Amino acid sequence: QVQLVESGGGLVQPGGSLRLSCAASGNIFSFKAVAWYRRAPGKQRDMVATITRDGSTNYADSVKGRFTISRDIAKNTVYLQMNSLKPEDTAVYYCYAVSIYGDSWYWGQGTQVTVSS
């Protein structure tokens, strides 16, 4: 059973930065894609950023130019570098992975990010 463990959340002031980590129990190269999602209070869970097996990336319009998704295959870890944070970025951030054949998917437990002065 694949496990995804997020870390790196916390409280940060507007304009600040955080880096989230998603450590997988298996080889991340075996996933078709790994993504970060977030759920703000009272809202649905939305995709933030995705990185595919071949390294292609995709971002939600709201975070383009501020967030960067990357990976360290040797460490089986995917990162989300978040810069110029805004109060509206406050949410629980989740790591998500889909198997290479698309028939299995996995969620982490989530990590809270709060942007407030």
C-alpha positions in Angstrom: 0.0 0.0 0.0 1.4 3.3 -1.1 1.6 6.0 1.6 2.1 9.7 1.0 3.2 11.9 3.9 3.1 15.7 3.7 5.1 18.1 5.8 6.2 21.7 5.8 3.0 23.5 6.5 2.6 26.2 9.1 1.8 29.8 9.7 3.4 32.5 7.5 2.8 36.1 7.0 1.6 37.5 3.6 4.4 37.7 1.2 6.3 34.9 2.8 7.3 31.5 1.6 6.9 27.9 2.5 8.1 24.6 1.0 5.9 21.6 1.3 7.2 18.1 1.0 5.4 14.9 -0.1 7.3 11.8 0.8 6.1 8.6 -0.9 6.7 5.1 0.4 7.3 3.8 -3.1 9.2 4.9 -6.1 7.6 8.2 -7.4 8.7 7.3 -10.9 6.2 4.6 -10.8 3.3 7.1 -10.7 1.7 8.6 -13.7 1.5 11.9 -12.0 1.8 13.5 -8.6 -0.2 16.6 -7.6 -0.8 19.0 -4.9 -4.4 19.9 -4.1 -5.8 22.2 -1.5 -9.1 22.7 0.4 -9.8 26.1 1.8 -12.4 26.4 4.6 -15.9 25.9 3.2 -14.7 25.2 -0.4 -14.0 22.2 -2.5 -10.6 20.6 -3.0 -8.9 22.1 -6.0 -5.8 21.2 -7.9 -2.8 23.4 -7.3 0.0 21.9 -9.3 0.9 18.6 -11.1 4.0 17.0 -12.2 3.8 14.0 -14.6 6.1 11.1 -14.9 8.0 12.8 -17.7 8.5 15.9 -15.7 5.8 18.1 -17.3 4.2 20.5 -14.9 0.8 22.3 -14.7 -0.5 24.9 -12.4 -3.7 26.5 -11.3 -4.0 30.0 -12.7 -4.2 31.4 -9.1 -0.7 30.2 -8.3 1.2 30.5 -11.6 4.4 32.5 -11.2 4.3 32.0 -7.4 4.4 28.2 -6.8 6.8 25.7 -8.2 6.3 21.9 -8.1 9.4 19.7 -8.3 10.7 16.3 -7.4 13.7 14.4 -6.1 13.4 10.9 -7.5 16.2 9.6 -5.4 14.4 10.7 -2.3 10.9 9.7 -3.6 9.8 13.2 -2.7 7.7 15.8 -4.4 7.9 19.5 -3.3 5.8 22.5 -3.6 7.7 25.8 -3.2 5.3 28.5 -2.4 6.4 32.1 -2.7 4.5 35.5 -2.3 1.9 33.8 -0.2 -1.5 35.4 0.1 -4.2 35.0 2.7 -6.3 33.3 0.1 -3.7 30.5 -0.1 -4.8 29.4 3.4 -5.9 25.8 3.1 -5.1 22.2 3.9 -2.7 21.0 1.2 -2.9 17.4 0.1 -0.5 15.3 -1.9 -2.1 13.1 -4.5 -0.6 10.4 -6.7 -2.1 8.2 -9.5 -0.6 4.9 -10.6 1.0 4.5 -13.9 -2.0 2.7 -15.3 -4.4 5.1 -13.8 -6.2 2.4 -11.9 -5.2 3.4 -8.4 -4.8 6.7 -6.6 -3.6 7.8 -3.2 -4.0 10.8 -0.9 -1.8 12.1 1.9 -3.3 13.2 5.2 -2.8 16.9 4.5 -0.8 19.7 6.0 -2.3 23.0 7.1 -1.0 26.3 5.6 -2.2 29.5 7.1 -1.2 32.9 5.7 -2.0 35.6 8.1 -0.5 38.7 9.7 
